[in-house]
Amino acid sequence: MKIHVLVDNHASRDFSAEWGLSLFIESSKNLLFDFGSSDLYIKNAAKLGIDIMSADCFVLSHGHWDHGNGLEHISGKRLICHPEAFIKRYRKDGGYIGLTFGIEEAKRKFELELAREPYMIDENIIFLGQIPSVVDFESKSTNFVKEDGSMDLVMDDSALVFKTGEGLVIISGCAHSGICNTVEYAKQVSGIDRVFAVLGGFHLKGGDRLTERTIDYLMKSNIESIRTSHCTQFDALVQFANAFGSKPFASGMTIEL
């Protein structure tokens, strides 16, 4: 399979970057996973010779502006996401971080598939839906709130799981639910214990106990390839590079697995 990085915070030469994530994934089906915050993913895809509308379907990991506002620039495909992806959400300091459009507009623009439970895209690709918290050190606090002021743990943040001959390939958006929770749920849902690769945003700052425990968990899991992106902050990127020799994502990069 191939993973083309259309948008990330960092950029390869001749490509542009923005705060956000978008991936074009070639597997048993072609998927456009997340859309950044603008039309940059379309421009970078063109430089890579990729027609984004050739995707069999679109997948939105969760309803934050930096992963979903790029949807404003396209329409007409099946869009798979959690039903809470379109709620209004804020930082505790009051800044709005949700999408610029709601569920009714999404229904007009796309063939909308709302999945709280695991959703089989095909026999080898699973959209995980809502990821339960089973690891004791993840997804315990948040700086986000919903419109009514209640705590927002971003339970709509999901991931894709690919069954391959080498084991599972797991691709997260931001892993607000916790990347270790995500790996555990992927194994449970797929019935496969062998994890070959974990890639995507891990939502870690670095230099703290959460990052250390996450690295320890992943090291003990004997995962062949770990690649970090977008919402993994610089200190955490350094820790992952030291632990796994992993190179972070950059716009314009193609990863072959």
C-alpha positions as CSV (number, residue, x, y, z in Angstrom):
1,M,0.0,0.0,0.0
2,K,1.0,3.6,-0.5
3,I,0.2,6.6,1.7
4,H,0.6,10.0,0.0
5,V,0.9,12.9,2.5
6,L,-1.1,15.7,1.0
7,V,-1.1,18.0,4.0
8,D,1.0,18.1,7.1
9,N,2.6,20.8,9.3
10,H,5.9,20.2,7.5
11,A,6.6,20.1,3.8
12,S,8.9,18.3,1.4
13,R,10.7,20.5,-1.2
14,D,8.4,22.1,-3.7
15,F,5.3,21.4,-1.6
16,S,3.4,23.6,0.9
17,A,2.4,22.9,4.5
18,E,-0.4,24.0,6.8
19,W,-1.5,23.1,10.3
20,G,-3.6,20.0,9.5
21,L,-3.6,16.5,7.9
22,S,-4.7,15.0,4.7
23,L,-3.7,11.6,3.2
24,F,-4.4,9.8,0.0
25,I,-4.2,6.1,0.6
26,E,-3.8,3.4,-2.1
27,S,-4.8,0.0,-0.9
28,S,-7.6,-2.5,-1.8
29,K,-9.6,0.7,-2.2
30,N,-8.3,4.3,-2.6
31,L,-9.2,6.5,0.3
32,L,-8.9,10.2,0.9
33,F,-8.4,10.4,4.7
34,D,-8.9,13.9,6.2
35,F,-8.8,17.2,4.3
36,G,-6.7,19.8,6.1
37,S,-8.1,23.3,6.7
38,S,-8.1,24.7,3.1
39,D,-7.8,23.6,-0.5
40,L,-4.1,22.9,-0.1
41,Y,-4.5,19.2,-0.2
42,I,-6.0,19.5,-3.7
43,K,-3.0,21.6,-4.9
44,N,-0.4,19.2,-3.4
45,A,-2.3,16.2,-4.8
46,A,-2.0,17.7,-8.3
47,K,1.8,18.1,-7.8
48,L,1.9,14.4,-7.0
49,G,-0.2,13.5,-10.0
50,I,-3.1,12.4,-7.9
51,D,-6.8,12.9,-8.8
52,I,-8.4,13.1,-5.4
53,M,-11.8,12.4,-7.0
54,S,-10.5,9.0,-8.0
55,A,-10.9,8.0,-4.3
56,D,-13.5,5.3,-3.7
57,C,-14.6,7.2,-0.7
58,F,-13.7,9.9,1.7
59,V,-13.0,9.4,5.4
60,L,-13.1,12.1,8.1
61,S,-11.2,11.1,11.3
62,H,-12.9,13.7,13.5
63,G,-14.6,17.1,13.5
64,H,-11.8,19.6,14.1
65,W,-11.2,22.4,11.6
66,D,-7.7,21.3,10.7
67,H,-8.9,17.9,9.5
68,G,-12.2,18.7,8.0
69,N,-12.6,22.3,6.7
70,G,-11.1,21.3,3.4
71,L,-14.3,19.4,2.7
72,E,-15.8,22.7,1.7
73,H,-13.9,22.4,-1.6
74,I,-15.2,19.0,-2.8
75,S,-18.5,17.1,-2.9
76,G,-20.3,14.1,-4.4
77,K,-18.5,11.1,-2.8
78,R,-19.4,8.8,0.1
79,L,-18.1,10.3,3.3
80,I,-17.6,8.1,6.4
81,C,-17.3,9.6,9.8
82,H,-18.5,9.5,13.4
83,P,-22.0,11.1,14.0
84,E,-20.5,13.6,16.4
85,A,-18.1,15.0,13.9
86,F,-20.3,18.0,13.2
87,I,-21.0,19.2,16.7
88,K,-19.9,22.7,17.7
89,R,-16.8,22.6,19.9
90,Y,-14.4,25.0,21.5
91,R,-11.2,25.4,23.4
92,K,-11.7,26.2,27.1
93,D,-10.4,29.7,26.4
94,G,-13.4,30.2,24.0
95,G,-11.8,29.7,20.5
96,Y,-14.0,27.7,18.1
97,I,-12.3,24.6,16.7
98,G,-15.2,22.7,15.1
99,L,-16.0,22.5,11.4
100,T,-17.4,25.5,9.5
101,F,-20.4,23.5,8.3
102,G,-22.9,21.3,10.0
103,I,-24.5,17.9,9.4
104,E,-27.3,19.1,7.1
105,E,-24.8,20.7,4.7
106,A,-22.7,17.5,4.8
107,K,-25.8,15.5,3.9
108,R,-26.4,17.7,0.9
109,K,-22.8,17.6,-0.3
110,F,-22.0,13.9,0.3
111,E,-23.4,10.4,0.6
112,L,-23.0,10.5,4.3
113,E,-22.3,7.3,6.3
114,L,-22.3,7.9,10.0
115,A,-20.6,5.2,12.0
116,R,-20.3,5.1,15.8
117,E,-19.5,1.3,15.6
118,P,-16.8,-0.2,13.5
119,Y,-17.6,0.1,9.8
120,M,-16.2,-2.3,7.1
121,I,-15.2,-0.3,4.1
122,D,-14.2,-3.6,2.5
123,E,-13.0,-7.0,3.8
124,N,-9.6,-5.6,4.5
125,I,-10.3,-2.0,5.6
126,I,-12.1,-1.0,8.8
127,F,-13.2,2.5,10.0
128,L,-13.0,2.0,13.8
129,G,-15.8,4.3,14.8
130,Q,-15.8,5.3,18.5
131,I,-12.7,4.1,20.3
132,P,-13.2,2.9,23.9
133,S,-10.7,3.9,26.7
134,V,-9.1,0.7,28.0
135,V,-5.5,2.0,28.7
136,D,-5.3,3.6,32.1
137,F,-3.0,6.6,31.1
138,E,-4.8,7.9,28.0
139,S,-7.8,10.1,27.2
140,K,-8.3,11.3,30.8
141,S,-8.3,15.1,30.4
142,T,-9.0,17.7,27.7
143,N,-8.7,21.4,26.9
144,F,-11.9,21.2,24.8
145,V,-15.5,21.8,25.6
146,K,-18.8,21.3,23.8
147,E,-21.3,24.0,23.1
148,D,-23.1,23.3,26.4
149,G,-19.8,23.7,28.3
150,S,-19.4,20.0,29.0
151,M,-16.0,18.3,28.6
152,D,-15.2,17.2,25.0
153,L,-12.8,14.2,24.9
154,V,-13.3,14.2,21.1
155,M,-14.8,10.7,21.1
156,D,-15.5,11.0,17.4
157,D,-11.8,10.9,16.6
158,S,-11.3,7.5,14.9
159,A,-8.8,5.6,12.8
160,L,-8.5,3.3,9.8
161,V,-7.2,-0.2,10.0
162,F,-5.8,-2.2,7.1
163,K,-5.4,-6.0,7.2
164,T,-2.2,-6.9,5.4
165,G,0.0,-9.9,5.0
166,E,2.5,-8.4,7.5
167,G,-0.2,-7.5,10.1
168,L,-2.3,-4.5,10.8
169,V,-1.6,-1.1,9.5
170,I,-3.3,1.5,11.7
171,I,-3.6,5.2,10.6
172,S,-4.9,7.7,13.0
173,G,-6.1,11.3,12.6
174,C,-5.1,12.9,15.9
175,A,-5.6,10.0,18.3
176,H,-7.5,12.1,20.8
177,S,-8.8,8.8,22.1
178,G,-5.2,7.7,22.6
179,I,-3.0,5.9,20.1
180,C,-2.6,2.9,22.5
181,N,-6.4,2.7,22.9
182,T,-6.5,2.9,19.2
183,V,-4.1,0.0,18.7
184,E,-5.9,-2.1,21.3
185,Y,-9.3,-1.6,19.7
186,A,-7.9,-2.3,16.2
187,K,-6.7,-5.7,17.4
188,Q,-10.0,-6.4,19.1
189,V,-12.2,-5.4,16.1
190,S,-10.0,-7.1,13.5
191,G,-9.2,-10.2,15.6
192,I,-5.6,-9.8,14.6
193,D,-2.9,-9.3,17.2
194,R,0.1,-8.6,14.9
195,V,0.5,-4.9,14.3
196,F,2.9,-4.0,11.5
197,A,2.6,-0.2,11.3
198,V,1.1,2.7,13.2
199,L,1.1,6.0,11.5
200,G,-0.6,9.4,11.9
201,G,-1.2,12.0,14.6
202,F,-0.6,10.9,18.2
203,H,-1.5,14.2,19.9
204,L,1.5,14.1,22.2
205,K,3.5,17.1,23.5
206,G,6.7,15.2,24.5
207,G,8.8,15.6,27.6
208,D,6.1,14.2,29.8
209,R,4.9,11.0,31.4
210,L,2.2,10.4,28.8
211,T,4.7,10.4,25.9
212,E,7.1,8.2,27.8
213,R,4.3,5.6,28.6
214,T,3.1,5.7,25.0
215,I,6.6,5.0,23.7
216,D,7.0,2.2,26.2
217,Y,3.7,0.6,25.2
218,L,4.6,0.8,21.5
219,M,8.1,-0.5,22.0
220,K,6.7,-3.6,23.9
221,S,4.2,-4.1,21.0
222,N,7.0,-5.0,18.5
223,I,5.6,-2.8,15.8
224,E,7.8,-2.7,12.6
225,S,7.0,0.9,11.5
226,I,5.9,3.9,13.5
227,R,5.6,7.3,11.8
228,T,4.3,10.4,13.4
229,S,2.5,13.4,11.9
230,H,0.8,16.8,12.4
231,C,-0.4,17.0,16.0
232,T,2.6,15.3,17.5
233,Q,4.6,18.3,18.8
234,F,8.3,18.8,18.2
235,D,9.6,17.4,21.5
236,A,7.5,14.3,21.0
237,L,8.7,13.9,17.4
238,V,12.3,13.9,18.7
239,Q,11.5,11.3,21.3
240,F,9.8,9.1,18.7
241,A,12.8,9.5,16.3
242,N,15.2,8.5,19.1
243,A,13.1,5.5,20.1
244,F,12.1,4.2,16.7
245,G,14.3,5.9,14.2
246,S,11.0,7.2,12.7
247,K,10.8,10.1,10.2
248,P,7.8,12.4,10.6
249,F,5.3,13.1,7.9
250,A,5.8,16.0,5.5
251,S,3.5,17.3,2.7
252,G,4.5,15.7,-0.6
253,M,5.9,12.5,1.0
254,T,4.9,9.0,-0.2
255,I,5.2,6.1,2.3
256,E,5.2,2.6,0.9
257,L,4.4,-0.4,3.1
